[in-house]
Amino acid sequence: MSERKGLLSFFNIESIIDNLSGYIEKKIALLKIELKEDLAVAGAKILIMLVLALFMFMIILFLSIGAGVLLNMVLENDYLGFFIVAGFYLLLFVIFGLLHKQLGIEQKLEEIFLKILKNQ
């Protein structure tokens, strides 16, 4: 038994184990802090994108209403202009729905989002 304690104290294994476990704990804490920082940056970028998307939605909404009113005035009809604008958006929806896989839009969007998240 005393020989074993002698070997442990000779190689100072207990101190090495304590130092190694302390290093691992500090490394884990550092990774947690870095992950929180990365999530905060990504969250801020996503929030800014959402706000910009909301503004773009509002612009498109009011331009569409204006186009509908203008077409109503030109066609001298109360509703036909709005139906034409709605039909235009329906056509865009159908075209996008049919062609999004052929155009590779999903992959391009994934690349854009990964690029944004990596360039924090």
DRENTORKOL-3810 file (N, C-alpha, C; in nm, 4 decimals):
REM DRENTORKOL-3810
@n.u->0.0822; n.v->-0.1177; n.w->0.0000; ca.u->0.0000; ca.v->0.0000; ca.w->0.0000; c.u->0.0870; c.v->0.1246; c.w->0.0000
@n.u->0.1891; n.v->0.1223; n.w->0.0809; ca.u->0.2777; ca.v->0.2385; ca.w->0.0856; c.u->0.3543; c.v->0.2535; c.w->-0.0447
@n.u->0.3800; n.v->0.1403; n.w->-0.1098; ca.u->0.4469; ca.v->0.1476; ca.w->-0.2405; c.u->0.3559; c.v->0.2172; c.w->-0.3424
@n.u->0.2268; n.v->0.1851; n.w->-0.3372; ca.u->0.1321; ca.v->0.2467; ca.w->-0.4304; c.u->0.1241; c.v->0.3966; c.w->-0.4063
@n.u->0.1129; n.v->0.4379; n.w->-0.2822; ca.u->0.1103; ca.v->0.5801; ca.w->-0.2500; c.u->0.2403; c.v->0.6452; c.w->-0.2932
@n.u->0.3470; n.v->0.5730; n.w->-0.2796; ca.u->0.4757; ca.v->0.6256; ca.w->-0.3230; c.u->0.4790; c.v->0.6478; c.w->-0.4726
@n.u->0.4235; n.v->0.5518; n.w->-0.5484; ca.u->0.4180; ca.v->0.5669; ca.w->-0.6945; c.u->0.3259; c.v->0.6819; c.w->-0.7350
@n.u->0.2083; n.v->0.6904; n.w->-0.6686; ca.u->0.1144; ca.v->0.7983; ca.w->-0.6997; c.u->0.1762; c.v->0.9343; c.w->-0.6706
@n.u->0.2438; n.v->0.9428; n.w->-0.5585; ca.u->0.3048; ca.v->1.0718; ca.w->-0.5272; c.u->0.4253; c.v->1.0977; c.w->-0.6168
@n.u->0.4932; n.v->0.9913; n.w->-0.6587; ca.u->0.6082; ca.v->1.0090; ca.w->-0.7474; c.u->0.5635; c.v->1.0637; c.w->-0.8830
@n.u->0.4606; n.v->1.0040; n.w->-0.9372; ca.u->0.4116; ca.v->1.0507; ca.w->-1.0674; c.u->0.3160; c.v->1.1690; c.w->-1.0535
@n.u->0.2743; n.v->1.1996; n.w->-0.9317; ca.u->0.1862; ca.v->1.3122; ca.w->-0.9036; c.u->0.0558; c.v->1.3020; c.w->-0.9843
@n.u->0.0034; n.v->1.1800; n.w->-0.9898; ca.u->-0.1143; ca.v->1.1521; ca.w->-1.0721; c.u->-0.2371; c.v->1.2270; c.w->-1.0206
@n.u->-0.2532; n.v->1.2364; n.w->-0.8898; ca.u->-0.3701; ca.v->1.3064; ca.w->-0.8368; c.u->-0.3718; c.v->1.4519; c.w->-0.8812
@n.u->-0.2597; n.v->1.5147; n.w->-0.8822; ca.u->-0.2506; ca.v->1.6541; ca.w->-0.9261; c.u->-0.2790; c.v->1.6664; c.w->-1.0750
@n.u->-0.2285; n.v->1.5699; n.w->-1.1503; ca.u->-0.2532; ca.v->1.5709; ca.w->-1.2956; c.u->-0.4017; c.v->1.5525; c.w->-1.3232
@n.u->-0.4658; n.v->1.4600; n.w->-1.2514; ca.u->-0.6093; ca.v->1.4357; ca.w->-1.2704; c.u->-0.6895; c.v->1.5598; c.w->-1.2321
@n.u->-0.6529; n.v->1.6231; n.w->-1.1219; ca.u->-0.7221; ca.v->1.7456; ca.w->-1.0799; c.u->-0.7059; c.v->1.8556; c.w->-1.1840
@n.u->-0.5846; n.v->1.8723; n.w->-1.2354; ca.u->-0.5602; ca.v->1.9747; ca.w->-1.3379; c.u->-0.6368; c.v->1.9449; c.w->-1.4657
@n.u->-0.6387; n.v->1.8166; n.w->-1.5052; ca.u->-0.7087; ca.v->1.7777; ca.w->-1.6272; c.u->-0.8592; c.v->1.7988; c.w->-1.6126
@n.u->-0.9162; n.v->1.7610; n.w->-1.4993; ca.u->-1.0605; ca.v->1.7802; ca.w->-1.4802; c.u->-1.0937; c.v->1.9295; c.w->-1.4730
@n.u->-1.0073; n.v->2.0080; n.w->-1.4114; ca.u->-1.0288; ca.v->2.1528; ca.w->-1.4085; c.u->-1.0227; c.v->2.2126; c.w->-1.5479
@n.u->-0.9284; n.v->2.1649; n.w->-1.6290; ca.u->-0.9164; ca.v->2.2123; ca.w->-1.7676; c.u->-1.0414; c.v->2.1789; c.w->-1.8472
@n.u->-1.0910; n.v->2.0565; n.w->-1.8305; ca.u->-1.2113; ca.v->2.0142; ca.w->-1.9045; c.u->-1.3314; c.v->2.0987; c.w->-1.8622
@n.u->-1.3453; n.v->2.1235; n.w->-1.7328; ca.u->-1.4566; ca.v->2.2062; ca.w->-1.6851; c.u->-1.4491; c.v->2.3478; c.w->-1.7419
@n.u->-1.3298; n.v->2.4048; n.w->-1.7440; ca.u->-1.3125; ca.v->2.5411; ca.w->-1.7984; c.u->-1.3400; c.v->2.5431; c.w->-1.9484
@n.u->-1.2981; n.v->2.4390; n.w->-2.0183; ca.u->-1.3210; ca.v->2.4319; ca.w->-2.1630; c.u->-1.4706; c.v->2.4227; c.w->-2.1922
@n.u->-1.5422; n.v->2.3431; n.w->-2.1132; ca.u->-1.6874; ca.v->2.3310; ca.w->-2.1317; c.u->-1.7554; c.v->2.4647; c.w->-2.1034
@n.u->-1.7138; n.v->2.5334; n.w->-1.9998; ca.u->-1.7720; ca.v->2.6645; ca.w->-1.9674; c.u->-1.7453; c.v->2.7640; c.w->-2.0795
@n.u->-1.6245; n.v->2.7610; n.w->-2.1341; ca.u->-1.5905; ca.v->2.8506; ca.w->-2.2454; c.u->-1.6756; c.v->2.8202; c.w->-2.3682
@n.u->-1.6952; n.v->2.6921; n.w->-2.3990; ca.u->-1.7784; ca.v->2.6549; ca.w->-2.5133; c.u->-1.9231; c.v->2.6995; c.w->-2.4941
@n.u->-1.9735; n.v->2.6904; n.w->-2.3703; ca.u->-2.1096; ca.v->2.7367; ca.w->-2.3425; c.u->-2.1215; c.v->2.8874; c.w->-2.3670
@n.u->-2.0226; n.v->2.9630; n.w->-2.3216; ca.u->-2.0249; ca.v->3.1083; ca.w->-2.3413; c.u->-2.0183; c.v->3.1420; c.w->-2.4903
@n.u->-1.9299; n.v->3.0726; n.w->-2.5640; ca.u->-1.9179; ca.v->3.0976; ca.w->-2.7082; c.u->-2.0471; c.v->3.0624; c.w->-2.7804
@n.u->-2.1112; n.v->2.9526; n.w->-2.7395; ca.u->-2.2376; ca.v->2.9128; ca.w->-2.8009; c.u->-2.3459; c.v->3.0168; c.w->-2.7744
@n.u->-2.3517; n.v->3.0692; n.w->-2.6523; ca.u->-2.4500; ca.v->3.1733; ca.w->-2.6205; c.u->-2.4256; c.v->3.2980; c.w->-2.7044
@n.u->-2.2995; n.v->3.3360; n.w->-2.7231; ca.u->-2.2679; ca.v->3.4529; ca.w->-2.8048; c.u->-2.3092; c.v->3.4301; c.w->-2.9498
@n.u->-2.2787; n.v->3.3105; n.w->-3.0015; ca.u->-2.3158; ca.v->3.2794; ca.w->-3.1399; c.u->-2.4674; c.v->3.2809; c.w->-3.1578
@n.u->-2.5401; n.v->3.2260; n.w->-3.0610; ca.u->-2.6864; ca.v->3.2268; ca.w->-3.0685; c.u->-2.7419; c.v->3.3684; c.w->-3.0604
@n.u->-2.6798; n.v->3.4521; n.w->-2.9790; ca.u->-2.7263; ca.v->3.5911; ca.w->-2.9686; c.u->-2.7052; c.v->3.6644; c.w->-3.1004
@n.u->-2.5907; n.v->3.6445; n.w->-3.1638; ca.u->-2.5636; ca.v->3.7098; ca.w->-3.2920; c.u->-2.6602; c.v->3.6576; c.w->-3.3982
@n.u->-2.6789; n.v->3.5262; n.w->-3.4033; ca.u->-2.7709; ca.v->3.4681; ca.w->-3.5016; c.u->-2.9135; c.v->3.5156; c.w->-3.4766
@n.u->-2.9546; n.v->3.5217; n.w->-3.3509; ca.u->-3.0885; ca.v->3.5693; ca.w->-3.3176; c.u->-3.1095; c.v->3.7138; c.w->-3.3595
@n.u->-3.0079; n.v->3.7972; n.w->-3.3386; ca.u->-3.0188; ca.v->3.9375; ca.w->-3.3788; c.u->-3.0312; c.v->3.9487; c.w->-3.5303
@n.u->-2.9530; n.v->3.8707; n.w->-3.6029; ca.u->-2.9615; ca.v->3.8748; ca.w->-3.7494; c.u->-3.0977; c.v->3.8265; c.w->-3.7981
@n.u->-3.1487; n.v->3.7212; n.w->-3.7367; ca.u->-3.2805; ca.v->3.6702; ca.w->-3.7752; c.u->-3.3881; c.v->3.7739; c.w->-3.7458
@n.u->-3.3785; n.v->3.8398; n.w->-3.6317; ca.u->-3.4761; ca.v->3.9426; ca.w->-3.5966; c.u->-3.4723; c.v->4.0578; c.w->-3.6967
@n.u->-3.3539; n.v->4.1008; n.w->-3.7359; ca.u->-3.3426; ca.v->4.2088; ca.w->-3.8352; c.u->-3.4014; c.v->4.1639; c.w->-3.9685
@n.u->-3.3758; n.v->4.0399; n.w->-4.0080; ca.u->-3.4338; ca.v->3.9891; ca.w->-4.1326; c.u->-3.5863; c.v->3.9868; c.w->-4.1255
@n.u->-3.6396; n.v->3.9473; n.w->-4.0103; ca.u->-3.7852; ca.v->3.9452; ca.w->-3.9950; c.u->-3.8455; c.v->4.0849; c.w->-4.0025
@n.u->-3.7793; n.v->4.1817; n.w->-3.9414; ca.u->-3.8283; ca.v->4.3198; ca.w->-3.9471; c.u->-3.8237; c.v->4.3706; c.w->-4.0910
@n.u->-3.7138; n.v->4.3430; n.w->-4.1615; ca.u->-3.7043; ca.v->4.3850; ca.w->-4.3017; c.u->-3.8097; c.v->4.3152; c.w->-4.3874
@n.u->-3.8341; n.v->4.1867; n.w->-4.3593; ca.u->-3.9375; ca.v->4.1144; ca.w->-4.4338; c.u->-4.0755; c.v->4.1742; c.w->-4.4058
@n.u->-4.1001; n.v->4.2156; n.w->-4.2824; ca.u->-4.2277; ca.v->4.2798; ca.w->-4.2486; c.u->-4.2439; c.v->4.4111; c.w->-4.3256
@n.u->-4.1368; n.v->4.4918; n.w->-4.3306; ca.u->-4.1431; ca.v->4.6165; ca.w->-4.4066; c.u->-4.1682; c.v->4.5889; c.w->-4.5547
@n.u->-4.1006; n.v->4.4895; n.w->-4.6103; ca.u->-4.1207; ca.v->4.4560; ca.w->-4.7514; c.u->-4.2636; c.v->4.4085; c.w->-4.7750
@n.u->-4.3167; n.v->4.3298; n.w->-4.6814; ca.u->-4.4551; ca.v->4.2848; ca.w->-4.6925; c.u->-4.5509; c.v->4.4031; c.w->-4.6942
@n.u->-4.5273; n.v->4.4994; n.w->-4.6062; ca.u->-4.6142; ca.v->4.6172; ca.w->-4.6010; c.u->-4.6051; c.v->4.6971; c.w->-4.7307
@n.u->-4.4860; n.v->4.7120; n.w->-4.7850; ca.u->-4.4691; ca.v->4.7848; ca.w->-4.9114; c.u->-4.5453; c.v->4.7142; c.w->-5.0228
@n.u->-4.5281; n.v->4.5823; n.w->-5.0323; ca.u->-4.5979; ca.v->4.5067; ca.w->-5.1372; c.u->-4.7490; c.v->4.5132; c.w->-5.1167
@n.u->-4.7937; n.v->4.5063; n.w->-4.9923; ca.u->-4.9370; ca.v->4.5127; ca.w->-4.9635; c.u->-4.9969; c.v->4.6449; c.w->-5.0122
@n.u->-4.9327; n.v->4.7558; n.w->-4.9757; ca.u->-4.9879; ca.v->4.8853; ca.w->-5.0140; c.u->-4.9737; c.v->4.9120; c.w->-5.1638
@n.u->-4.8666; n.v->4.8645; n.w->-5.2240; ca.u->-4.8558; ca.v->4.8779; ca.w->-5.3696; c.u->-4.9634; c.v->4.7957; c.w->-5.4396
@n.u->-4.9944; n.v->4.6784; n.w->-5.3852; ca.u->-5.0995; ca.v->4.5952; ca.w->-5.4444; c.u->-5.2367; c.v->4.6610; c.w->-5.4304
@n.u->-5.2614; n.v->4.7176; n.w->-5.3136; ca.u->-5.3889; ca.v->4.7878; ca.w->-5.2951; c.u->-5.3972; c.v->4.9052; c.w->-5.3913
@n.u->-5.2880; n.v->4.9803; n.w->-5.4041; ca.u->-5.2863; ca.v->5.0928; ca.w->-5.4980; c.u->-5.3080; c.v->5.0478; c.w->-5.6421
@n.u->-5.2432; n.v->4.9361; n.w->-5.6797; ca.u->-5.2623; ca.v->4.8844; ca.w->-5.8162; c.u->-5.4066; c.v->4.8414; c.w->-5.8369
@n.u->-5.4668; n.v->4.7799; n.w->-5.7356; ca.u->-5.6063; ca.v->4.7387; ca.w->-5.7466; c.u->-5.6995; c.v->4.8571; c.w->-5.7626
@n.u->-5.6766; n.v->4.9615; n.w->-5.6840; ca.u->-5.7596; ca.v->5.0821; ca.w->-5.6938; c.u->-5.7418; c.v->5.1470; c.w->-5.8305
@n.u->-5.6167; n.v->5.1553; n.w->-5.8770; ca.u->-5.5902; ca.v->5.2150; ca.w->-6.0087; c.u->-5.6595; c.v->5.1362; c.w->-6.1193
@n.u->-5.6504; n.v->5.0032; n.w->-6.1147; ca.u->-5.7183; ca.v->4.9219; ca.w->-6.2155; c.u->-5.8701; c.v->4.9373; c.w->-6.2061
@n.u->-5.9223; n.v->4.9506; n.w->-6.0858; ca.u->-6.0659; ca.v->4.9748; ca.w->-6.0698; c.u->-6.1072; c.v->5.1046; c.w->-6.1371
@n.u->-6.0232; n.v->5.2078; n.w->-6.1205; ca.u->-6.0559; ca.v->5.3365; ca.w->-6.1834; c.u->-6.0488; c.v->5.3263; c.w->-6.3353
@n.u->-5.9466; n.v->5.2593; n.w->-6.3869; ca.u->-5.9304; ca.v->5.2467; ca.w->-6.5324; c.u->-6.0423; c.v->5.1622; c.w->-6.5915
@n.u->-6.0770; n.v->5.0547; n.w->-6.5242; ca.u->-6.1798; ca.v->4.9638; ca.w->-6.5757; c.u->-6.3209; c.v->5.0074; c.w->-6.5376
@n.u->-6.3318; n.v->5.1131; n.w->-6.4573; ca.u->-6.4608; ca.v->5.1633; ca.w->-6.4103; c.u->-6.5433; c.v->5.0523; c.w->-6.3467
@n.u->-6.4784; n.v->4.9816; n.w->-6.2544; ca.u->-6.5417; ca.v->4.8714; ca.w->-6.1840; c.u->-6.4966; c.v->4.8783; c.w->-6.0385
@n.u->-6.5809; n.v->4.8346; n.w->-5.9467; ca.u->-6.5461; ca.v->4.8432; ca.w->-5.8052; c.u->-6.4557; c.v->4.7292; c.w->-5.7567
@n.u->-6.4561; n.v->4.6142; n.w->-5.8235; ca.u->-6.3853; ca.v->4.4975; ca.w->-5.7721; c.u->-6.2883; c.v->4.4333; c.w->-5.8703
@n.u->-6.3047; n.v->4.4530; n.w->-5.9970; ca.u->-6.2279; ca.v->4.3807; ca.w->-6.0980; c.u->-6.0771; c.v->4.4050; c.w->-6.0843
@n.u->-6.0360; n.v->4.5239; n.w->-6.0487; ca.u->-5.8935; ca.v->4.5535; ca.w->-6.0323; c.u->-5.8306; c.v->4.4694; c.w->-5.9227
@n.u->-5.9032; n.v->4.4519; n.w->-5.8134; ca.u->-5.8516; ca.v->4.3698; ca.w->-5.7040; c.u->-5.8439; c.v->4.2226; c.w->-5.7446
@n.u->-5.9414; n.v->4.1768; n.w->-5.8228; ca.u->-5.9371; ca.v->4.0393; ca.w->-5.8708; c.u->-5.8194; c.v->4.0180; c.w->-5.9658
@n.u->-5.7885; n.v->4.1164; n.w->-6.0463; ca.u->-5.6742; ca.v->4.1055; ca.w->-6.1376; c.u->-5.5437; c.v->4.0974; c.w->-6.0582
@n.u->-5.5307; n.v->4.1824; n.w->-5.9571; ca.u->-5.4097; ca.v->4.1788; ca.w->-5.8735; c.u->-5.4006; c.v->4.0447; c.w->-5.8002
@n.u->-5.5125; n.v->3.9957; n.w->-5.7474; ca.u->-5.5129; ca.v->3.8659; ca.w->-5.6789; c.u->-5.4781; c.v->3.7533; c.w->-5.7763
@n.u->-5.5291; n.v->3.7627; n.w->-5.8981; ca.u->-5.4960; ca.v->3.6634; ca.w->-6.0005; c.u->-5.3477; c.v->3.6639; c.w->-6.0337
@n.u->-5.2875; n.v->3.7822; n.w->-6.0369; ca.u->-5.1439; ca.v->3.7927; ca.w->-6.0613; c.u->-5.0655; c.v->3.7207; c.w->-5.9512
@n.u->-5.1048; n.v->3.7425; n.w->-5.8251; ca.u->-5.0363; ca.v->3.6747; ca.w->-5.7150; c.u->-5.0631; c.v->3.5246; c.w->-5.7159
@n.u->-5.1823; n.v->3.4848; n.w->-5.7558; ca.u->-5.2123; ca.v->3.3421; ca.w->-5.7691; c.u->-5.1242; c.v->3.2787; c.w->-5.8763
@n.u->-5.1064; n.v->3.3490; n.w->-5.9879; ca.u->-5.0189; ca.v->3.2997; ca.w->-6.0944; c.u->-4.8752; c.v->3.2860; c.w->-6.0444
@n.u->-4.8259; n.v->3.3852; n.w->-5.9724; ca.u->-4.6910; ca.v->3.3767; ca.w->-5.9156; c.u->-4.6795; c.v->3.2587; c.w->-5.8189
@n.u->-4.7820; n.v->3.2374; n.w->-5.7375; ca.u->-4.7833; ca.v->3.1275; ca.w->-5.6418; c.u->-4.7746; c.v->2.9922; c.w->-5.7129
@n.u->-4.8542; n.v->2.9765; n.w->-5.8179; ca.u->-4.8548; ca.v->2.8499; ca.w->-5.8924; c.u->-4.7199; c.v->2.8271; c.w->-5.9603
@n.u->-4.6672; n.v->2.9308; n.w->-6.0243; ca.u->-4.5375; ca.v->2.9175; ca.w->-6.0921; c.u->-4.4285; c.v->2.8826; c.w->-5.9908
@n.u->-4.4254; n.v->2.9516; n.w->-5.8796; ca.u->-4.3254; ca.v->2.9252; ca.w->-5.7766; c.u->-4.3426; c.v->2.7845; c.w->-5.7198
@n.u->-4.4666; n.v->2.7444; n.w->-5.6959; ca.u->-4.4936; ca.v->2.6108; ca.w->-5.6420; c.u->-4.4499; c.v->2.5001; c.w->-5.7352
@n.u->-4.4654; n.v->2.5237; n.w->-5.8654; ca.u->-4.4276; ca.v->2.4204; ca.w->-5.9618; c.u->-4.2775; c.v->2.4177; c.w->-5.9908
@n.u->-4.2125; n.v->2.5323; n.w->-5.9836; ca.u->-4.0736; ca.v->2.5403; ca.w->-6.0276; c.u->-3.9702; c.v->2.5521; c.w->-5.9169
@n.u->-4.0115; n.v->2.5552; n.w->-5.7908; ca.u->-3.9120; ca.v->2.5795; ca.w->-5.6863; c.u->-3.8082; c.v->2.4674; c.w->-5.6770
@n.u->-3.8459; n.v->2.3437; n.w->-5.7055; ca.u->-3.7474; ca.v->2.2348; ca.w->-5.7010; c.u->-3.6543; c.v->2.2395; c.w->-5.8223
@n.u->-3.7089; n.v->2.2716; n.w->-5.9396; ca.u->-3.6257; ca.v->2.2776; ca.w->-6.0594; c.u->-3.5266; c.v->2.3933; c.w->-6.0532
@n.u->-3.5666; n.v->2.5022; n.w->-5.9905; ca.u->-3.4793; ca.v->2.6193; ca.w->-5.9823; c.u->-3.3780; c.v->2.6079; c.w->-5.8678
@n.u->-3.3960; n.v->2.5120; n.w->-5.7787; ca.u->-3.3031; ca.v->2.4933; ca.w->-5.6676; c.u->-3.3104; c.v->2.6037; c.w->-5.5642
@n.u->-3.4292; n.v->2.6586; n.w->-5.5446; ca.u->-3.4455; ca.v->2.7709; ca.w->-5.4530; c.u->-3.4163; c.v->2.7300; c.w->-5.3092
@n.u->-3.4574; n.v->2.6096; n.w->-5.2698; ca.u->-3.4348; ca.v->2.5657; ca.w->-5.1319; c.u->-3.2854; c.v->2.5578; c.w->-5.1006
@n.u->-3.2071; n.v->2.5025; n.w->-5.1916; ca.u->-3.0630; ca.v->2.4916; ca.w->-5.1696; c.u->-2.9986; c.v->2.6295; c.w->-5.1644
@n.u->-3.0440; n.v->2.7198; n.w->-5.2507; ca.u->-2.9882; ca.v->2.8551; ca.w->-5.2502; c.u->-3.0193; c.v->2.9270; c.w->-5.1195
@n.u->-3.1417; n.v->2.9110; n.w->-5.0692; ca.u->-3.1780; ca.v->2.9724; ca.w->-4.9419; c.u->-3.0973; c.v->2.9132; c.w->-4.8268
@n.u->-3.0776; n.v->2.7807; n.w->-4.8281; ca.u->-2.9952; ca.v->2.7182; ca.w->-4.7243; c.u->-2.8533; c.v->2.7733; c.w->-4.7273
@n.u->-2.7976; n.v->2.7893; n.w->-4.8474; ca.u->-2.6621; ca.v->2.8439; ca.w->-4.8604; c.u->-2.6558; c.v->2.9871; c.w->-4.8079
@n.u->-2.7569; n.v->3.0661; n.w->-4.8388; ca.u->-2.7596; ca.v->3.2055; ca.w->-4.7927; c.u->-2.7651; c.v->3.2107; c.w->-4.6401
@n.u->-2.8532; n.v->3.1294; n.w->-4.5794; ca.u->-2.8654; ca.v->3.1308; ca.w->-4.4335; c.u->-2.7383; c.v->3.0805; c.w->-4.3662
@n.u->-2.6778; n.v->2.9757; n.w->-4.4209; ca.u->-2.5520; ca.v->2.9271; ca.w->-4.3631; c.u->-2.4419; c.v->3.0317; c.w->-4.3757
@n.u->-2.4398; n.v->3.1001; n.w->-4.4890; ca.u->-2.3398; ca.v->3.2047; ca.w->-4.5090; c.u->-2.3581; c.v->3.3180; c.w->-4.4072
@n.u->-2.4829; n.v->3.3552; n.w->-4.3841; ca.u->-2.5121; ca.v->3.4614; ca.w->-4.2872; c.u->-2.4712; c.v->3.4176; c.w->-4.1470
@n.u->-2.5047; n.v->3.2938; n.w->-4.1103; ca.u->-2.4721; ca.v->3.2475; ca.w->-3.9767; c.u->-2.3221; c.v->3.2272; c.w->-3.9570
@n.u->-2.2499; n.v->3.1907; n.w->-4.0617; ca.u->-2.1052; ca.v->3.1707; ca.w->-4.0497; c.u->-2.0303; c.v->3.3016; c.w->-4.0460
@n.u->-2.0829; n.v->3.4057; n.w->-4.1092; ca.u->-2.0154; ca.v->3.5358; ca.w->-4.1147; c.u->-2.0585; c.v->3.6261; c.w->-4.0006
@n.u->-2.0710; n.v->3.5710; n.w->-3.8844; ca.u->-2.1141; ca.v->3.6497; ca.w->-3.7696; c.u->-2.0042; c.v->3.7448; c.w->-3.7330
END
